Amino acid sequence: MDATARSGETPADPSAPAAGLPSQADGVAVQADARAGRVGEASQTLDRGLRLLHLVADAPGGLTVTEAAHQLTIGRAAVYRLVSPLIGHGMLRRDSDGRLRLGAGLLHLARRAQPLLAEGALPALRRLAEQAGATAHLTVVEAGEGVALAVVEPSWTSFHVAYRAGARHPLDRGAAGRAILAGRIGLAEPVSSSGELQSGAYGVAAPVLGVPGLEASVGVVALAPLDVDTIGPQVLAAAKAIANALS
């Protein structure tokens, strides 16, 4: 066979693929498409898992797998695939009736996040305590109760309320808890209270809105009546500052 190219013909490129066979570039593109597909599926699974956690969190009585499937608009089998690893990591649990409820693993994550929340809120709380001359606090929801996460006392007053971080109270008592309840329905106005948690103590609080996954309020407590017209705007400004810091 003559290995020399005829006149006017271009010698064949030995690296070029044979006619009808995929090139190396085609193979790379196929692999990239496959990787993109797997990433997309993983992202969808993660999104569904997080949505499931939010649904269970918003259901006081828990959710059945069928109810979860209906709300997520996916099949029961897909819900079971989401539930299994979430239970394994303690994020979900099944109660005695088989209903899905939040697991203790979320409390572990929440406790790890609390110092970060407190740190982000401290500048606004210090400013509020100095302006109002009253003890300022950030209150968050934990296990259906209000918990004082961060507390700052004013530096220049002779007397002020000693409010302990970690103190718990019902959400329907005291300005801090009732402000959180108001925030659930989108109300951002200051809430005041008198003697609801402690005799002789007065409070003004406002919800912290716009931070995904966080139910909280910021407020002040004092030993004398508080002028809501004066303190209210200061509390609202602190709530907005904390929301911006945590968003």
QUIZINOR-V335333 format. One record per helix or strand. SS is the DSSP state (H for helix, E for strand). FROM is the first residue (numbers start at 1). LEN is the number of residues. If there is no record, write none. Layout:
{{SS:FROM:LEN} {SS:FROM:LEN}}
This chain:
{{H:24:34} {E:63:1} {H:65:8} {H:76:13} {E:92:3} {E:100:3} {H:104:29} {E:135:8} {E:145:8} {E:168:3} {H:175:10} {E:191:4} {E:202:7} {E:216:7} {H:228:19}}
